[in-house]
Amino acid sequence: MSHTFFIWLIEQQFLLSALLLTIVLLERFFLKALSPSFVYKLVLIIPFAMMISNLPDSFKPLQNNQISYYLISPNTNYLSSDNWEWVYAYFAITILLLVYILIVHMRFIGKLDLCPIALKNPFKGSNVNSTFVSNAIKTPMVIGLFNSKLALPTNYDKQFTENSLTLILEHESIHIQRKDNLSNSLFLLLTVLLWFNPIAWLAYGSFRRLQELSCDERVLNNKTIEQHILYSKALVSCAAKSPATLMAYSHYGDKNMILQRLTHIKHNGKNSKIAKSGLLLAAACMLSTLAIAKSATQEESKADHVAPILRVAPAYPAHAAEKGVSGSVVLKFDITSTGTTSNISVVNSTPEGIFDREAKKSLAKWQYNPSAQGHQNVLVQLDFAIDSEAAIAPSPERAKVIN
């Protein structure tokens, strides 16, 4: 299962990289025309595109006369089936990153020592149910993924004026309303799963900046110039004390991020409806293209034959290799809805009984794409040859399986 997931993840890299890079480019160069809130919502295209791209195939059962051919030779090496080093390394690094993030999170939570307080003048439209203060933080922060609560520094009443505190509370209230901490956790998990792809890390940074920028945009909507100035000063105060850690909780950002936020506060509300409409049209076209391409792939697959996504090469029997014996085995089997093989039986083997055991043992480990109906009576022929010259002439269906 781990090998199957790794192969699937590698296969998704082109689409994922294209989607993530689009978010990075929009955040870096097109926010003035599109607005942060609009681009932030476009992040939802990523899960929709992945869902469309990976819709389960619905294949009809294969006929008995459709046979896939594979060639096995004793002195070659098949990376995708036998060398699991890359899979082990990927999961080892992924687990280490997840453990590191968990440790950082738990240490941070352990230091908070939250004390509940009642705000004198809470933001009227706030959905903050509980507010706390802590000596461990220097800026306001939303804590928790599902049951979120607001944490303030103990000197918040000295750090902010009453009016600026109201704006800051409105900002944090938006984070709670949108469940941004949960969104951050999901995007961070995706980034960790794609730790080998630098575009994923760039996209995570862009996502976090878009999140803060879109909050700023909502807070300052229909606000006066004086409130814009108060809010900007409060952001500068928060950014100077905001820690930069790999956590899912929202933060005010470093100096570069605060400069970006101040720039967009200055241009707040100045965006192009034409640019937004054009981008939405492009996104709709992309999703439609993915759906059409998926449908075409399914139809092509139905008309042809199903191929394994994980192929474990049989071991060439030592006694057969020593004597220079070549041969073949025709196997019949079913493919379950989850993509595993079952009901494996030998239809024909030449020489009889020499390669049967290794062929069946190998086929039991093969993995196919899941499908709603599964497949019955699938035929595959494994040709065992000392070298490629000893094998029968290759056919369009033959793929070389290297042991």
N, C-alpha and C positions, 0 to 999 in steps of 0.2 A: 504493500500500500504506500509506503514512504517513497519507494522508487517511482511508482506511478504518479504521485503528487509532484515529485521533482521534475519528471518529464513534462507533465502538464504545465507546470510553472514556467519552464524554459520555453515551451511552445507559445505561451501568452506574452512573451517579452516584447515582441514587435508592437502589438496592439497597446499593451500597457505603457510602453515607453512613449508611443505617439500621443496617447491621451495625457499622460503626466507632463510631457514636454509642452503640450498645448497650454496647460494650466500655468506652467512656469512663464511661458512667453506672454500670455495674456496679463499675468500679474506684473511682469517687468515693464511691458511697453504699451499696454492698451488700457490701463485703468482710467485715464482721463476721459477717454471716449466711451467706455463701457460702464464705469462705476464699479467699485469693489463689491457691492452687494450682488450685482448681476453676475459677476465672474465667480463669486463665492457659490452661488446657486448652481452654476454650470458644473461644479465638481460632481454633482449628482449624475452627470453623463457617464462617469467612469463605471459605477456599478451597473447602470443600464446597458452600456455597451458590452461589458463582460458577460452579463446575463444573456444578451442576444447572441453573442459570439459562441456561448457554450450551451445553447439549448440542446437537450438530449436528442440524439438521432432516433428516428423511428424506422428501422429497417424491416423489410419483409424477410421471412425465413429464406435461407439460401437453398438453391436446388442442389441435388446430389452431384450434378455434372460440373459444378464450379469448384475447381481445385486450385489451391495456392501451392506453389512449389518453393522450397527453400533448400539451399545447398550448404552442407556442413563438411568441413575439412579439418583434419586433426592438428595442423600446425599453424593455426592463425588465432587472432585474438579479437574478441567482440566486446568493445568498450561498454556499450549500453546494457549488456546483460550480466557480465561477470565482474567488471571492475566497479565496485560500489564505493570507491574512495571518495569520489566527488559527492555522492549522496551523503555519505557519513560526514564529510567536511561541512557541507551546507547545513545539515541539521545541527551539528555541533556548534557552529558559529551562531546560528539562529537561536538556539537554546541559551547560549552564553549571553547574547544581547538581551533576551527576554529576562533572564535572571538578573542582569545588571540593572535594567530598568526597574524591575520589581524591588530590588534592594534600595535603589535611589528613592523610589516612591515611599517605601516603608520607613526609611530613615527620616524623610521629610515629614511624614505624618507623625512619627514618634516625637519629633521636636516641637510640634505646633503648640501643644498644651493649651487648647482652646478654652476660653472663658466666655460664657454667654452674656450678651449685653442687650439693652433696649435702646434703639436710636431715638434721639429726641425729635428729629425732623426727617423721618424716612421719606424717600422718594414716593410720591403718591401712587404712581403707576407700577410700583415695584411688586414683583412676585417673590421677593425674598421672605421666606417663612421664618428663618432663624439667622441671627447675626452673632458673630463671635469676634473676640480680639485675641491677638497672640503676640508675644514678644519675639517670635522666631521669624516673622515676616516684616518687610518694610513697605509693602504696597498692598492694596486691596486684592483679594483673590477669591475665586469660587472654588470650593473644596467639594469633592465627591463626584461620582459619575451619574448615579441615578437620583439619590436624595441629596441634591446639591444645597450647600449653605455658604453664606458669605463670611469671609474672614477679613478682618481689618487689623492694621497695626495698632498697637496700644496707644500711640500718640496721634491717631488719625485726626482728632479734633484740633491739634496744633499744625498738622501737616497740610490740612485743607481748610479753606473757608467754608462757611455753610452752603453758599451757592455752588462752589466747585465740588463739594462733597455730594451734593444732589445730582450733579452731572455724572460723577464717577459711579454713584450707586445705580443710576440709570444704565450706564455701560455694563456693569456687572449683572444687572437684572436681565439684560438681553442675552448674555451668556447662559444664564440659568434657563431662560425661556426656550432657547434653541437647543439646550443640552449640548453645549459646545464641548464640554469635557469628554462626553461619550464619543462625539465625532472625532475629537483629537485622538482618543484611544484607538479607534478603529483605523484611522489613517496612520497612526504610529505603528500599529500591528502590521499593516500592509507594507510600510517602509522597512520594517525589520524582516519580513518575509522576502523582500526584494533588496536585502542589504548589499548584494553584489552589483546592483544597478545604481550608478551615481545619480541618474535622473530622478529616482525615487526620493533620494535625500533632498535634492533641490526642490522637488514638488512638495515635500512635507514642509519645508521652510516657507514656500509660497503660500501653501494652504493656511499656515498659522498667521502669516501677515494679512492675508485676505480676510481671515476671521476677525482680526482686530480692526482692520480698516472698515469692514462692513458694519461693525458695531459703532465705530465713530460716526459713520454716515447716518445711521439710524438715530443716534443720540442727538446729532446736530440738525436733524431735519426740522425746519421751521423755527430754528433758534435765532436769537439776535446776534449781532456782531460782538457785543459785550460777552455773551455766553460762549461764543467761539473762542474769544481770548482767554476767558477763565478756564475753559476746558483744555486749551493748548498748554497753559501754564501747569495745570494739574498733571497732564501727560508727561511733561518734562520732569516734574518732580518724581513721578512714579518710575519713569524710565531710568533715571540716574541710580535708582536703588533696586531695580528689578534683577533677580538672578537669572542666569542663562543655564538651564539644566534640561536634560532629556526627559521631560515629564509631559503628561497629557494635560496638565492644568494650564489655563491661559496665563500669559504673562505680558507685560507691557513692552518688552523688547529692548534691544540695545540701541546705541546712538543712531545707527543707520536706519533702523526701523522707525525710530521716533521722528527722524527727519522725513521719512517717507509719509508717515501719518500726518505730520504738520503740513506737508505739501498738499495732501489731499483734502485736509480741512480747508485750506485756502481755496481749492477748486471745487468744493463740495457743491453738488447739484448741476455741474456743468458737464453733461455727457450727451452723447449722440443717440437718438432713437433709431436713426438709419443704421448705425454700426451695430446696435443691439439686434435689430431685426435681421440684418445680414448674418450675424453670428448664429442666431437661432435657426435660421434657414440652413446654414451650413451644418449645424449639429443634427438637424432633422434629416438632412440628406445623408450624413454619415451613418446614422442609426438605420435608415432605410437600406442603405447599401450593404451594411452588415447583415441585415435580415435577409435580403435577397441572395447575398453570397452564401449564407448559411443554408438557405433553402436549396440553392443550386448544388451545393456540396452534398446535401442529403440525397437529392435525386440522382446525382452521379454515383454516389455510393450504392444506392439501391440497384442501379443498373449494372454495377460492376461487382465487386466483392469487398468484404470487410477485411481490414488489415489490423494486425495487433499493434497496440501502442507500447507494449512491453514484450519483448521476445527473448526468452532465455534459451541459449543454444545448448543442444544436447552435448554430453561428453562423448567423444569418439571412443568406443570400446577399445581398450588397450590391446587385447588379443587380435582384434580385427585390424588395427593399425599395424601391428607387428607382422602380420601375414599379408598385408597389402590388400585386404578385402574391402571392396566397395559394394554399395547396395542402396536400397531405398525402403521406406516404410510409408504406407498410406494409412492415415488415421482419420476416423470419424468422431466428431464430438459436438457438444452443444455449448452455446455461449449464454450464460445467464444474463438477467437484466442488469446486474452490477458489473458485467464485463469479465467475469471469471469463467474458466472452462470446466466442463463436467461431462460425465458419461463418455469418457474416452475409450475407444476400442480400436483394435488393429483390423483394417480391411484387407490389407495385403502387405507382405514383406518379402524382400529378396536380398540376400538369402533368408530363409525363414528362421525367425527367432534370434538372429544375431544383433539387430539394432532395436528390437521392439521395446525392451525395458527402458533404455535411455531416451528413446523418442517419447514414450508415454510420460516418463518422469519430467522431461522438459516441458511438454505441452501443458501439463498440469499447472505450471507456473506462469503461463502466458496470460496477458491481460489485454482486454479489448475495451473500446469505448462503451460506457453504459448505454443501454437502449431500452425503450419502453417494452418491446415484445421479446427481446432476446433473439437468438438464432438457433435453429435446430439442424442437425445432420450436416454440419460443416465438414468439408473434406480438406485435408492438407497432406502434401507429400513432402517428406524430408529425404533428400538425396545425400547419402553419406559417400564421400569420395576422397581418396587419398590426396588428390590435387584437382584443380579445376579442369584439367585436360581429361580426367577420367569421367567427368560428369556428362550427362546428356546435354544436347544443345540447349542454351538458355531460351526461355520463352518470355513474353512480355510480363507474365505474372510472377516470374521467379525473382526472388530477392535473396541476396547472399547473407546467410547467417554465419558469422565467424565465431568459432569456439575459442 
